[in-house]
Amino acid sequence: MSRPADPRHALVIGAGLSGSAVAFSLAQRGWSVTVLDRASDLGAGASGLPVGLAAPHVSPDDNVLSRITRAGVEATLQRAQALLKTGTDWALTGVLEHNLAGKRRLPADADDHHSSPASAAQIAAAGLPPGTPAIWHAQAGWIRPRQLVAAQLQAPGVSVRWGQDVQAIERQGDLWTVTDAQGQTLAQSRFVVVASAFDSLALLRPLPGFAVPLNPLRGQVSYGLMSDLKAESSPHTPPALPPFPVNGHGSFISGVPTPEGPLGWYIGSTFERNCEQAPVRTEDHAANQVRLATLLPNLGQAMADQFGPDRVMGWAGLRCTLPNRLPAVGPIDPLRLPGLWISAGMGARGISLAVLCGELTAAWMNGEPLPLAPALVKHLAAQRYVTQ
């Protein structure tokens, strides 16, 4: 199915967090956007994660990753506030980071409102012993990715076509043509943004000069129902749950609707590199139980029975990562592949980075000032992988 060569039309491959963010940001600038996805509906890939965190990375030298994730979290929270329902789809709760083994330290001169040493009251509310090393991220919270994806894809100017299994991308004259397994044309455009996570590799690898080293990262989340916690403890007091998410060795989140509907608790995720399949595994529930016991020891002990096979549920998905833990964004190779862009490689930080990368892509494509300083953009630019 071809389309006239509209100079302000873009084709986005992938309708997950990355693709929907790119589509939304372009549409906000007056572009018409066609999004193609092989799935039949929302949330088939990593964006189907039941809930995750938007929280910044911190480092004593305020390194590139810290600065980029801080900007990314700001962009994500602003988008969530504009598009989502507070308390159901997302919440600006703040996040406590249990600083296990002292792996995270704030810069000595930190003076912003994003992160600070956790107070004694916050540490106590998390159920941790007094004096536990912890950081409080005030500008942070939980988000249900599927709801954010749905809202972004509903933007005026965005057209989504499901069940489109793109198998190849080929340049024909001034247009890029995407085709299916039978060689049938699915769509054409001057600009194509590939945002289909690890599937991006199979599409782009055959093209001359493509060298972005995308790798799969499987993750599994374990979750259960809040009602089971109350039912088991009755007539005793149910285990005290932190009033905010806690991360540091995985993350624990509670009071968020499950995919099945009722409110639930969540712990995860696992990290398995170089795995291209994402089944839910019993052994990963056990690994997540250990995560909870490490992150919140008292709660881990109180919730031990919740990990039985008759109670615990799971979700697993594939993320896409790059060696330096930063995405690849923007034109892939302007000389050999003009008009072909990418927004992929978010790793486990898709919620924190996808909106920012969508804004960066759209601003770049639209010829306007970029939302990040050039010194940071160069660390995200896909062109960093161009080979001669």
C-alpha positions, 0 to 999 in steps of 0.5 A: 500500500503506497502513499504519496511522497508527502514531505511531512509524512513519516512512517514509524515501525513499531507501536510500543513505547519508543514508536508511539513516543516518536509518532506523538511528538511528530504529530504534535509538530503537524506531521502525519504519521503512519505506525506499523506494528506486527502485533494485533493490538497494544502491548505485545512487546516490552510495552506490555509491562504491567507497571514500571518506574520513571526514576533517574540514575544518580552518580557521584560525578553526575555522569552522562547517563545520570543527566540524560535519565534525569531529562528523560524522567522529566519528559516522561512525567510531563507527558504522563500528567498531560495524557494519563489518569493519576492514580490509575495509569500513573502516580508521582509518588516519589521513589525510594532507592535502597542503596545496596552495597553503596552502589549509588551516590549523589554528587557532592554538590547536588542542589536540585529538587530531583534526588536527595538523601532519604529521610529517617521517616522515608526509610522507616516508611519503607520498612527498612532499619534506621540508618539504611543507606537510601536515596529519595527521588522526589521527581519519580513515580510509577507508570503503566506503559500500555496506557501511555502507549495507547494515549500517544497513539491516539494523537490527531495525525497518527494512524496505526495499522496493526498486523503489519509484519514488516520484513524488509526496508528498501530505498526506491528513488527518494522513498523508503519502501517497506514490504512483508514476507511476500514482497508486498509493499506495505507503505512508503515514505521519505522518512522511516523511523525504526522503533521496534526494539530488538526486532529493529536489528533484523530489519536494518542489518541487511542495509549497507553500513548499519552497525548499531549493536542491538542486543536482546535483554529478557526480563520477568516481573512477578506479581500478585493480588493485594486481596491475597495479602489481606485475606491471608493475614486475616484476622491478623494485620497484613504486611506493611507495604511501603507507600511508594515504590522502592528500587535498588535491586529490582523494584517493588511497587504496590497498589497498581491495577494488574492486567487482570484488573484488581490491585496488585503488587509487583517485584522485578525484573530479572535481567537475562542478556542474549535471550531472544525468547520471553516465556514466563519461568518458574525459576524467575519467580524464585529469583524475584523472591530473592530480589524482594528479600534483598531489597526489603528484607522484612517484607520479603519474609512476610510475603514468602507465601505469596510466591507459591505457584497457586498465587504468583503471576508473571509477565516477561518481555524482551527489551533492547539494549546497547553496550553503553546503556544509552539508546541509539536515536536519530539518522542512522547514516545520512549519506548512505541511508538518507531519511532512515532513522532509529529510536531503539536500545532503551534497555530497562529504562524505556519508561524513563527514556522513550518520551525524551528520545521521541522528542529528540527525534521529532525536533531533529527531523523538524529542524528545530532546537533539540531538547538536550545539550549537544554534549549529551545528544552526541552520546545518543546519536545513532551516527556514533556507530557509523562505519567508514 
